[in-house]
Amino acid sequence: MKKIRHERKYMLFLLPAAIIYIVFLVIPMISSFGYSLTDWDGLSVKINFIGLANFKYMVSDDGFRIAIRNTIIFVLMDVVIQNVMGLLLALLLESIRKTRNVLRGLFFVPVVMPPIVVSYVWSYLYSYNNGLFNNILTVLGIEKVDFIGDPACAIYFVIISGIWQWFTYRMIIYVSGLQSIPQDVIDAARIDGAGRIQTFFKVTLPLLLPAISINVTLCTIGALKQFDVVFTMTNGGPGYSTEVVTTKIYREAFTNMDMGYGAATGVVLFLVILTITIALNSIFKRKEVEF
């Protein structure tokens, strides 16, 4: 208690941030659990308790299954492509001596751009009539492609725009990981006769596990929560071909005015993110101990 009294004046500086955090995150999150058990429309004063009815309906909801499928595609493509490209670019930059700091800054520019700006830029690039990509195809004598208007491929081109923005963020983390590896370890492996490929897979990659853990976890969470790019570029269309869980939550809560079902979907997404995060941290910690 004496220590708490001594530190009390410093804790006052945390109070404004703590209040904002509680009001805008903790309270809404707790409220969502309560609303998920109701049929509230978001406007009515009367709220009817319906138990687990929203969750039971979710099992048979075709729209929810489509959103889950597209979200899984987002996660798989984001995690694999962003991390592979980020690691390859980090290795390339570490091999460059003179201009690598300048190149890092240039490559990092997309990360600091607002996602909505990136979405509008890529929407223009994908435009069927006046888009840059289709203009290039026309010049080459190739038939135009409806990149984000074709239900069969729209989801993949939306994901590409997100990958373009964020893979250099993975690069920065991998660069930090590579710089933390002692050069003596690399030199010892080469003295023992290991080639570049063997050194990478036997020494560099295992020592990069902390960076890989951070990138995979953040990338997975980001893909599960993806909203702005999809909402801005396609709004879940054409049809529901690019609908993800977050746009499903928005549609149910604010378009269909079914706040209870939207809250229930949000609760499921929260539990999925929590479970995956705990599982990934457990797996990577165990691997780090093994190495």
Disulfide bonds with the S-S distance in Angstrom:
none
